[in-house]
Amino acid sequence: MSPMVWEVLGSTALGLALALGALRLLPTRLPGRRVVLATGTVGALFGAFVTHSALGPGHLAATLVGALAVAAALLSLLIRPARRVRRSATA
């Protein structure tokens, strides 16, 4: 297989793994499962594309790091603020 196929498969796997980890750690603060999985995957593929375009072929590790960084950044945008419990001052 060509190195570019490994970049695509690796970045897809990293994006899915990152999304599943986020769903496991923050289940109440993220939107639906499909949205998170799609965001992680597409973010990683986009990050791999940008990194590969900037560095050129032959930089598999750097491309995967770029994919991971973009996927993490996009997933962080999905996190909702924690809900605060409002308590009355008199209660």
C-alpha positions as CSV (number, residue, x, y, z in Angstrom):
1,M,0.0,0.0,0.0
2,S,1.1,3.5,-0.7
3,P,2.2,5.8,2.2
4,M,-0.8,8.1,1.5
5,V,-3.2,5.3,2.2
6,W,-1.5,4.7,5.5
7,E,-1.9,8.4,6.3
8,V,-5.6,8.3,5.5
9,L,-6.2,5.1,7.5
10,G,-4.1,6.2,10.4
11,S,-5.7,9.6,10.7
12,T,-9.2,8.1,10.5
13,A,-8.3,5.7,13.2
14,L,-6.9,8.5,15.4
15,G,-9.9,10.7,14.8
16,L,-12.3,7.9,15.8
17,A,-10.2,7.0,18.8
18,L,-10.1,10.6,20.0
19,A,-13.8,11.0,19.5
20,L,-14.6,7.8,21.4
21,G,-12.3,8.9,24.2
22,A,-14.1,12.2,24.4
23,L,-17.5,10.5,24.5
24,R,-16.3,8.3,27.3
25,L,-14.8,11.1,29.4
26,L,-17.5,13.8,28.8
27,P,-20.7,12.1,27.9
28,T,-23.0,14.8,29.3
29,R,-21.1,17.8,27.9
30,L,-21.1,16.7,24.2
31,P,-23.8,16.6,21.6
32,G,-25.0,13.4,20.0
33,R,-22.7,10.4,19.3
34,R,-22.9,10.7,15.6
35,V,-21.9,14.3,15.6
36,V,-18.9,13.7,17.8
37,L,-17.7,10.7,15.8
38,A,-18.1,12.5,12.5
39,T,-16.3,15.6,13.8
40,G,-13.4,13.6,15.1
41,T,-13.1,11.7,11.8
42,V,-13.5,14.6,9.5
43,G,-11.3,16.8,11.6
44,A,-8.5,14.2,11.5
45,L,-8.8,13.8,7.8
46,F,-8.7,17.6,7.3
47,G,-5.7,17.9,9.6
48,A,-3.9,15.2,7.7
49,F,-4.7,16.9,4.4
50,V,-3.4,20.3,5.6
51,T,-0.3,18.8,7.1
52,H,0.5,16.6,4.1
53,S,0.0,19.6,1.8
54,A,2.3,21.7,3.9
55,L,5.1,19.2,4.4
56,G,4.8,17.0,1.4
57,P,5.0,13.2,1.2
58,G,7.3,11.2,3.4
59,H,6.3,12.7,6.8
60,L,3.9,10.1,8.1
61,A,4.4,10.8,11.8
62,A,4.1,14.6,11.4
63,T,1.0,14.1,9.3
64,L,-0.6,12.0,12.0
65,V,0.3,14.5,14.7
66,G,-1.3,17.3,12.5
67,A,-4.4,15.1,12.1
68,L,-4.6,14.5,15.9
69,A,-4.2,18.2,16.6
70,V,-6.9,19.4,14.3
71,A,-9.3,16.7,15.4
72,A,-8.7,17.6,19.1
73,A,-9.3,21.3,18.3
74,L,-12.6,20.6,16.5
75,L,-13.8,18.3,19.2
76,S,-13.0,20.9,21.8
77,L,-15.4,23.2,20.1
78,L,-18.3,20.8,20.7
79,I,-17.9,20.8,24.5
80,R,-20.7,22.5,26.3
81,P,-20.2,24.4,29.6
82,A,-20.9,22.4,32.7
83,R,-24.4,22.9,34.1
84,R,-24.4,24.8,37.4
85,V,-26.8,24.0,40.1
86,R,-28.6,27.1,41.2
87,R,-29.4,27.4,44.8
88,S,-31.6,29.9,46.4
89,A,-30.0,32.3,48.9
90,T,-32.8,31.6,51.3
91,A,-32.8,27.8,51.1
